Amino acid sequence: MNPTNPRYGYGAAAGSQALFDEGLRRHMLRVYNYMGIGLVVTGIVALIVGTTPALYVPIFQSPLKWVVMLAPLAFVFFFSFRIQSMSASTAQMMFWAFCAVMGLSLASVFLVFTGTSIARTFFIAATMFGATSLYGYTTKRDLSNIGSFLMMGLFGVIIASIVNIFLGSNALQFAISIIGIVVFVGLTAWDTQNIKEQYAENYDQESQQKIAVFGALSLYLNFVNIFQLLLNLTGERE
């Protein structure tokens, strides 16, 4: 008896699993590539705007700064409600546009923090994100049970941040940064596992592309928030 003969099922099952694993690997690589390119776009826009007075003065010394600050949130809501109805190419274009708008919003960090501090915090955030995402991808533990807890923590951080805009409390900002980092690190593992589980080889190419873009958006947001919170917590100001 030849155990690899498809007639006995073993060989066919093994071959099918190998194809699924290879497809999943390519899918996750696509997600991380989109996320990485998005971060590059954000970084370039933030650097150019944040170091060019002719660009940042009209933005951050006028009411336009509120538009720039709130525009990324509008993009996220638009993505959430329209991702199913838009084409893969449109979703990808919207993602790049979102990353550029986020770069405008993040340009202010170059006005507040030293370049060395920004670079150091970026690498710390990248290390934290990479380790946590790897855990989410490789763990056999079901992380869905912590999802609702993390979402409650996220809403708490958002509400506290809005309140602190008016209070300006350093103690509250410190607590928000600590709790926020824990929440977004947890969300990184949770989102990574969700992206992995959403993949299915019977999806058509269009659906897989949209899933990859939306997954990249989720991980991108986690990374950016970890970076910003770490910078607020440990960054050296100009």
N, C-alpha and C positions, 0 to 999 in steps of 0.2 A: 504493500500500500504506500503510495506517495502522498505524504501529508500536505505537500504544496499544490497538489492537483486541485483546481477549482471545483472538481466534482465533489470533493469532500468538504468544501466550504471554508476550510482553514486558510488556504492560499488566497482565496478571493477576499476574505475578511481582512487578512493582513494587508493585502494590496490596497483595499479601500481605506483602511486606517492610515496607511502611509500617504495616500493621496490627500486625505483630509488634513493630516498634520502639516503637509507641505503647503496646502492652500491656506491654512490658519497662519503659518509662519509668514507667508507673503502678505496676508491681510494685516497682521500686526505691524510688519515692517512698513507697510504703506501708511498706517495710522501714525507711527512715530516719525516717518519722513515728512508727512504733512505738518505735524506739530512742530518739528524742528525747523522747517522752512518758514513756518508762521512766526516762530520766535526770531528768526533772522530778520524777517520783514519788519517786525515790531521794533527790534533793536536798532536797525538802520534808521527808521523814521524817527524814533525817539532821540537818537544821537544827533541827527541832522537838525531837528527842530530845537532840541534842548541846548545846542551849542551855537545857534544862529540867532542873534538878537532881533534881526529883521523879521524872524518867524515867530519866536516865542513871546515877544513883547505885545504884538497885537492880540495874541491868543490869551495869555495868562494875566494880562493887565487890563482885561476888559470882561464884560459879561459873557463873551464867547467861551470863556473857560468852562462855564457850566454846561454848555452844549458839548464841548469836547469830553468832559468828565462823564456825562450821562449817555453819550452816543454808544459806547460799547454795550451798555445794559440794554439799549433798544435793539441792537443787533442780536443779542442773545435771545431776547423774547421773540424776535422775528424768526430766527432759526428754529426755535422750539416749536412754533406754531405752523411753520411753512415747510419744514424739511421734507415731509412726506409728499408734498405736492410739487416741489421744484425738481428740476432735472439735476443729474449729477454734476454737469458742467456748471450750472447756475450755482449749486451749493458750493462748489469749489471756488468760484469767483467771489461769492459772498464771504467765504472764509478768508480769502486773501485781503478783501476790503476791510473786514473786521480787524484783522491783524494790523493793518495800516492805521486804522482809527485808534486802536489800542496803543499804538506807538505814539500817536499825538497825545493821548492821555498820560502816558508814562514819561513824556518828555520832561515833565516837571521834576523828576527825580534828579536830573542833571543840574537843576537849579538849586537843589536843596542839599544833596549829598556829594561827597568827594568821589572822583572817578575810581580811586583805589577801593573805596568802600563798596561801590556798586559792583565792581568786578569780583571782589571777594565774596560778597553776598550771593552773586549769581552762581558761582561755583559751589557754594555751600547748598544753595537751593537745588542745583542740578544733581548733586550727590544724594540729597534726601529724596528727591523725586525719583531718581533712577532706582535706588534701593527699594523704595516702597512699591513702585510699579512692577519691578521684578518679582517682589513678593506676591503681589496680586495676580501676576501671570502664572507663577509656579505653584502656589499653595493649593492643596487639596481641600482646605477648609472652606466651607460656604460662608462668604462674607455678607450675604444678603441680609442676615439678621441684624447687622450693625448699620445698614443703610438708613433706616428711619431715624435712628439715633443721631447719625451724622447730619442728616437733613435738618433735624431740629436744632442741632448745634449751629449749622450754617445760618438758619433764619435768626437765631439768637445773636450771632456775630453781626449780621447785617443791621438788625434793629439797634444794637448797642453802638455800632459805628455811626448810624444816623443821629442818634441821641448825642453822641460825643462831638458831633460837628458844632452843636450849640453849646455844649458844656465846656469843651476844650480841656478835659481832665487828663492829665498825664498818667495817673494811676489807672483810670479806665482804659486808656489807650494801651497801656502795658498789658492789662488783662485780656483785652481784645486780641492783641498780637499773639500771646501765648496760646489762648484757646483756639484762635483762628488757624494757627500753624498745625495744631493737633487735628483739627477738623479737616483741613485740606490734605494733610498727609493721609489720613484715613480714607478720604474720598478718592485719592489717587489709586490706592489699592482696590477699592470697591469698583471704581470706574473701569480699571484695567481688567478686572475679572468679568465685568459686565460686557465689555467690548469683546473679550474672548468668547464668552458664551453666546453672544448674538450672532457670531459668525456661523454660517451654514453653507456648505458647498453647493447646495441646490439653489441658492440665490442667484439671480441673473447679475450680469456685470454692472448694470446700472444701480441695482440695489446695494451691491457690495461697495460700490464707490461712495454712495451717500452715507452708508454706515461708517465707512472709514473717515469721511470728512467730519461727521458728527462726533465720532469717537475722538478724533484729533482735537476738536473744539473743547470737549470735556477735559481732556488731559492738559491742554494748553491753559485753560482757565485755572486749573488746580496749580499748575506750575507758577503762573503769573502771580496768583494770590500768595503762594508760599514765599515767593521772592519779595513781594511788597511788604508782607508782614515781617519777614526777617529783617528787611532793610529798616523798617520803622523801629524794630526792636534793638538792632545792633549797629545800624549805619552811623558813620561819622559825618556830621553836618558841615557844610561849607562855613 
